[in-house]
Amino acid sequence: MISSSEIAGILERTDFPKSRSEIIKIAKDKKASNEIINVLNTLPNKQYNSLAGIWDAIGEVE
């Protein structure tokens, strides 16, 4: 399981809002692990206004 701190580390200094595809691109550009990319790929396709919003969505998917 991915921790919120791992995702926060990858997405730190990210300006929001961002779409799911933008979030995944940022993570790939920052060489995130395949595990993190796989989790981000499960996010609903919508705009996210904060890191907390991403984490909430991940919790709903799991």
N, C-alpha and C positions, 0 to 999 in steps of 0.2 A: 504494500500500500504506500502511496505517495503521501508525504506529509505536507502540511500547508507551508512550512518553512522552505521545502524544496521548490515548490512552485513560486513562492515569494522571491526566492533567490534568483530564479530564472527571469521573473517578470519585474524585478525591482527597477525603478526609474522609468516604468512604462506609463505614458500618458493615456488616460482613459477619456472617453469611451473607446472600446476596440471591439471588432467583430471576432467571432470564433476563428475565422481564417487568418486574421491579423495576429491574434494571440498565438496560433500555431506557428506562423511564420517567424515571429519574434523568438519563440522557443527554439525552433530549428536553427535560426541564425546564431543563437547563443549556445549551440551544441548541447541542447538538453538531451537527456537519456531517452532511449526508445520508450521506456516505461512512462515517462512524463508526456511524451508526444502521444502515446496511445490513450492516456487518460484525457488529455486535452481534446483528442478527436471524438471523445464521447460527449462533449459538451453540446447542449442544444445550440442550433445555429441562430444566434441572436447577438445583439450588442451587449457588452458588459461594461458597467460604469465604474467598477472597482475590482480589486483583487478579491475582496470579500464576496462579491457577486459570483466570481468564478468558483471560489471555494464552496459556496452554497450550492451552485449548480452541480458540482462534482459530487457533493453529498447526496443530492437527489438522484443522480444516475447510479451510484453504487448500490 
